[in-house]
Amino acid sequence: MHYRKSLFATLLVGSGIIAGPITARADDSGQLQQLRTQVQDLDQKIRLIEQNKGAASPPPADVQKQNPSVISNSPGYGVISSDGTSELKLHGLIQADGRFYGGSGIASGNSSANAVPASDTMLLREFRPILQGTVWSKYDFLFTPDFGNGKVIVVDAFLNARFTPAVQVEIGKQKTPFGLERLQGEADRKFLEVALTNNLVPNRDIGVQLHGLVANGTVDYALGHFNGVVDSNSTDAYTAPDTNINNNKDFAARVFARPFNSAPGLWQGLGVGLAATYGTQHGTGGVASAATLTQSDLPGFKTALGQQTFFAYRNGSGGAPAAGNTYANGQRSRLSPQFYYYVGPFGVLGEYIRTTQDVARTIAAGVNRQDALSNTAWQIAASWLLTGEKSGFANPVPKRVFESGPNGGWGAWELAARYSVLTVDDRAFAAYGTGTASAQQLASYADPRAAARRASAWAAGVNWYLNTNVKLLFDYEQTRFNGGWTDPGATAILDRPTEHVISARMQVAF
């Protein structure tokens, strides 16, 4: 009984200590959330003591030191060792979407001759139980499987050694340090899907990177050595998932500076960076003398919100190069200047991507084509928190969470707008030599009758943050195309019909 009274006294004193700063800043929901969490932790300890009715006194001190502690503060739930050097936490991310096409939304791979409307659908976009932890104070690990989209894959699996803040080594399957929006947490993005720019950005890859924070934490750098994945893809997209299709590798480098991060003021939320990758990649069987081409190692491009393919090289699984497949055949480089700026409730993010890839195609016996094709994309996205919270690269903390009662509110509301463009190198469609129009079309790396030369999309969205764990998103996006369509007579090249998509998501993250 004495032990229980002392805990209640601790609870009251703790509440009094914390109440001071919260009273001074009544709108600081971060501190309010911390208070609630601590009260919940103390209440949990009291319940555990009540269950142990046979204990007349607290456990001996040496027993207490051997027992790990249960932690339930947001985000996640877990266990921490008695000496504080090891920790295991469970997080989760669930995204359930509805995707609805209006106007002339066309399913991937269709042309005017056999046009099939894209299907409205409900889908489990992501279902990720996330296991995260630390051992011996400096070795962090992350394991993330995903059961969404009707398949099971390992999204992340890596170990990060923190020798110092400036010197850290990360090994395993991880995000390639390149695209700004891609590096943003999946739960923190302003739109349901990443922009058109991410068609040119590598996603997850297996490798090792040296990274850290320097210059008093204002500069983040990364140097990596990876297997090398196709633009917009992860290693799980290959025929043999999470393996390399050849001996070639990619080098990646990124530096991102927040020069005013430690100086409160108008420019504190400014960040600018530059990222690049370089490597040599070949499609398997990617030489003229090869019998088959099993993996082109070239991407196809999809619309952002609609996720429908609007561009693909002449490629495929199986089939001989002499049959006309286009395949990666040499150097590949990527370059991306990028920035973000957050001040008060306003935020803006922008990036430019340029990818150059050597490609080849055998169009006839003894007739080969080779070129270095450069595809480009850019985006600009802005957001505004109507309820006045502070904007940032991560989700905002609502001033008043959505709940009933005198202390409840309507959560945080945000408006977002985005414009993005992707342009394919004209040489992907250029006809070489002489001949009829159809012969020239057949000589190109991509079929101009079915692959668009350019896509431009603008999107608008409304985000509702009910609390720090639950988020609702509502987006509309319109995408226009140049080329990629033929008339019923298959003679004139027309523009692919404009795509209109409305999509909604409920997200739970902890």
N, C-alpha and C positions, 0 to 999 in steps of 0.2 A: 504493500500500500504506500509506504514511504517513497518507493521508486516511482510509482505512478504520479504521486503529488509533485515530486520534483520535476517530472517531465511536463506536467501542466504548467508549472511555474516557468520552466524554460520556454514553453510555447508563448506564454503571456509576455515575458520579458523580450523574447525575440520579436514578437509583433510590435511591441512598443519601440524597439530600436529601429525597425524598418519603417514604421509609420511616419517618422520624421521627414525623410526625403520625399516620401510619396505625397504627404500633405503639402509640402512646398511646391511640388510639381504634379498637380492632380491629373494632368493629361499625359503623364509619362507611363504609357501602357506597358512598356518593357519592364519597369520596376514593379508595376502591379502584377504582371504575370510572374515575376520572380517571387513576389510575396506569396501568391497563391500556391506556387510550386513548393515553397518551403513549408507552408502550412500543411499541404498534402503529405509531404515527407514525414513531418512530425506526427501527423494523425496516423500514418501507416505504422510508425514505430510504436505508438500507443496501442494500436490494435494487436500488434504482435505480442506485446507484453501482456495484454488481457487474455490472449489465448494461452499463455504460459502460466496458468493459475497455480501450478505447483511450486513456482519459484518464489521463495520468501525474500530473496535479495537479488541484486544485480549479479550477472555472471562474473566470475573472477577476472581480473584484468588480463591475465595471460591468455584466457580463453577468448576474450574480446579481440585481442590482437590477431588471433588466428582466423577469425571469421571475416569473410568478405562482406562488403556493404552493398545493399541493393539501392540503385539509383533510378528515379523515375522522372527526373526533371526534363523538361522539353529542351531540345528535341530527342526523342528516342527513349529507350528503356534499357537498363543493363546492370552489370555487376562490376564493382571495382575492388581490387585486392586490398587487404588491410593495410599494406604499406604504401598504397597509392601508385605503385609503379606499373600496374597492369589493369586494363579495362576492356570490357566487352560490352558493346551496345548493339541493340536491334533497332533499325529504322525501317521505314516502309514508304512506298510511293505507289499510289493507285490512281490511274487516269481512265475514266470511262467517257467515250466520245459519241457524239452523233454527228454525222456528216451528210449534208443534203445538197444536191446539185440542182441548179436552176438554169433556164435558158438552154444552151447547147453544150452542156458538159459531155465530153466524149470519153469513153473508156480507153485505157492505155492500148496502144498498138493498132487502133482502128483508123481507117481512111474513109473517104467519102463513099467508096464502093460498098463497104460493109459496115457503116457506122453503127455503133451500139452505144446508147446513152450510158454514162457512168451511173452506177447504182447507188441510191441512198442507202446508208448503212449505219448500224450501231456497232461499236466495237470496243473491246477492252484494249486500249492503246498501250498501256503499261501496267504491269503488276509485278512490283519488285520488292521482295523482302531483302533488306540490306543489312549485312553483318559487318560491323566496323569495330576495330579495337586497337589497343596499344599494348605492347609487351616491353618490359625493361625500360619504360619511360620514353624511349626514343624510336621504337620501331612500330610504325603504324601499318595496319593492313585493312583492305577493303575487299569484300566479296559481294557481288551483286548479280544474282540470276534474274531473268525476266521471263514471265509466263504470259505476256501480252501478245496480241496479234496472232493467236493460235499456234504459237511455237515456243520452244524453250531454248534459251541461249544464255551464255554467261556474258554479261555486259562489261563488268569490271572485275578484275582479280589481280591485285598488285600489292607489293610491300614497299613502304616508303621509310627510309632511314633518315632521321633528323639528327645529323651530327651537330650542326649549328643552324640557326635560321638561314644563313647564307649558303650553307653546303648541305644539300639533301639529295639522296639518290632514290629514284623510284623505278622499280623493276616489275614487269608483268604486262597484263592487258589494261590499257589506259587510254585516255583521250590524247590524241596527238596535239602538242602545243602549237596550235595554228589559228583556227578561226575563232573570233571573239564571241559570236553568238553561240557557237558550238561548245565553247568552254564554259558558258553559263550553265548553272544547274538546271536540269530538266524541269524541276518544280518551280523555278524562278523566272521562266521566260514570259514575256508579255503577250505572246500569241500561242495558239495551239501547236503550230508547226513552225520550224525555222524558215527563213526567207529563201528566195531563189539562189542567193549567194552560196548557200551551203551545198549546192550541187557540185561545187568546185573544191570543197573542203574535206580533207580526210577526217574520219570519225575515230573510232577506237582501233588501236593497233597494238601489237605485241613488241616490246622493246625495253630500252632503258633510257632514262633521262636524268641529267644533273640539273638541279634547279634550286632556287632559293630567293630570299629577299636581301637586298643590299641597299646601301645609301640610306640607312636609318629606316628601312622598310618602305621606301618610296619607289624602288625599282624591283620588279619581278622578272627574273630571267629563267630561260630553260634551253638546254642543249640536249637533243635526243638522237638515238640511233634505233630505227624501227625496221620491221619487215618491209613496210611500204604497201599501203592499201590504195585501192582505186578511189578516185574522187567520190565523195558523199557516202562511202561505204565503210564498214568495219570488217575485221578479219572473219567474222562469222558468215559473211556473204559469199565466201568462196565455196567451191565444190567440196573441198575438204576443209571444214571450218577451223579457224585458229591455227592454220599452217601457212607457210610461205610457198608460193607456186614456183619460185626460182631462187637462185643464190643471191640475187640483188637486194640491196637495202636502201632505205631513205635516211637522210640526215635532216633533222628539223631544228630550227632555232627561233626563239621568240624573246623579245624584250618589251616590257610594258611598264611605263612610268606614270606615277601619280605624284608629280612634283610638289603639289601643295597639300598633300595628304595630312601633314602634321601642322598645318597652319590654317585654323578656322577662318573662313571667309568665303567670298563669292566663288573662288576657284578651287576650293578644297575637293570638290567632286569631279575634277577633270582627270582623265586618264588617256594617254596616247601610247600607241605601240606599233611594232613592225614584226612580222613573222614571215618565215620562209622555209621551204623544204627543197631538197635536191636529191635526186637518185637516178638510177638507170633501171628501167623496167621493160620486160618483154613478156608478151603473151606466151603461154605454153604452146610450143609448136610454132612460135612466131617467127619463122624464117621461111623463105620461099620453097626450100627443099623439103620442109616438113610434110608428113603425110596428113596430119590432122591438126586442127586448132581447137583445143578443148577449153581454153580460157583466154579471152581477148585481152584482159587487164585494162579495159577501157570502160568508162561509165556510160550510163544513160541518164537523162535529166528529167526530173519530175516537177510538176507544179507544186507550189508550197502547201497551201491548205487543201487542195484537191487530191494531191499525191497521184496524179496521172502522168504517165510518161509522154513527153512531147518531142523528145529527141533521142535518137539512138544511132550509133555507127552501124555500118553493115557488119554484123558480127553474129555469133551464136555459139552454142555448145555443140561440139562435133563439127564435121564438115571440113573439107580441105581448104587451105588458103587459096588454092587455085579456083575455088568456087566463089570467091569474092569477099571473104571476111576481112574486115579491117582489124588490126591488132597493134598493141603497143610495141614499139621497136627501137627503144633507145632512151635518151635522156628525158626526164620529167622534172620540171621545176615549178614551184608555186611562190607567189609573193602577195603579201597582204598588209597594207597600212590600215590602221584601225583606231577607233577612239570611242570614248563615252564621256558624258558630262551630266552630272546630277546636281541640282541645286534646289533646295526646298522640295516641293511636290512635283517638280518638272524633271524629266530625264530625256536624253537623246543618245542614240547609239548608231554608229556608222562604220562600214568597212567596205573595202574594195579588194577583189580577188582576181588574180591573173594566173592561169595555169597554162604551161606550155609543155606539150608532149610530142615526142617523135612517134609517128605512126607509119604503117606500111600496109600495102594491099597488092596482092597479085591478081591482076584483072584478066590475064590470059597467059598461055604458056610462054615463058620467057619475057613477059611484059610486067614489070613491077613499078609501083609508085611508092615514093617515100616523101614525107613532109614533116615539118615541125608545126603543129597546129596550136594556136593560142586562143583560148576561150576566156572571156572576162565576165565579171558580174559585180554589182554593187548594191548596197541598200542603205537607207536612212530610216530610222524608226524613232518615234517620239511618244512620250507618255505623260499623263498629268493626273495626279491624285486629287480628286474632287473634294475629298474629306480632309485634306491638309496634312496627311502624313509625309514623312521624309522619304523621297524616292531614292533608289539605289540599284546596284547590279543584282541584289537579292530581293526577295519579296519584302514589302513593307510590313511593319508591325502596326495593326489597327489601333487607333487611339481608344476606341470603344468596340469591343467584340460584339458580334450579333447574338443577342440573347434577350429574353424577356426580363422584366423586373426593373426596378429603379436604377440599377447600375448598368443595365444593358444598353446597347446601341445598335447601329446598322452596319457595323464593320467598316471596312475601307472600300471605296469605289474609285476605279481608275479608267480613264479613256486612253486608247492607244491608236496610233496610225502608223502605217509603214508603206514605203514604196521601194520596190526592188526590180532589178533588170538583169537578165542574163543574155549574152550575145555569143553566138558560135562563130568561130573563124570562117570567113567566106571561103577559104581554100578547102574546107570540108565538103563543099558542094561544087567546087570548080571543075569544069570539064577540061580535060587535057587532050590535045591533038584535034583531029578533024573527025567528022562523022555526023550522023543524024542526031537529033535532039535526044532520042531515047538512048543512043549509044553513049552520048556524053553523060547523061544521067547515070548510066550504069558504071561509068568510069569514076564516079565520085566516091569519097570515103563514107558519105551518108546519103541516103536517098532523099533528094529535095522534095519528092512527092509525098513523103511521109514524115520527115523530120523538119521541125521548125528551125528557122535561122535565129530567131530572137523571141524572147518572152518578157513581158513587162507586167508587173502586178502591183495593184494597190490594195491595201487591206485596212479595215477599221475594226476595233474591238472594244468591248467593255469587260472589265475584270472586277469581280466582287470577292474581296477577302473577308470571309465571315469571321475568321480568327487566324491564328498563326499556323493552323493545320489544314483548314478547309478553304478551297478556292473554286469559284465558278468563272468560266471564261465563255464569252460569246463573240464570235468573229464572222466577218464577211470579207471575202476576197474576190476580186475580178482580175482575170489574167488574159491579156491579149497577145496574139502571136503574129509573127511575120513568116509566111510560108508554111510548109508542112501539110498541105492539103491539095487535092486534085479534084477537078470537076468530074462528073459521072463518065465523061468520055476519056478520062485519064490522059488528057493532052495538056491542059493549062494548069500551072501551079498556082494555087490559091492560098489564102491565109486560113489556118486552122480556126474553127469557130471559137469565139470567146468563151472562157470558162467562168461560171459564177458558182460560188460555194458559200453556204452558210454552215457553220459548225459550232458546237457547244461541247463543253467539257465540265465534268465534276472531278475535282482532284482532292485527294487526301494524302498528306505527307506528314510524317512524324519522325 
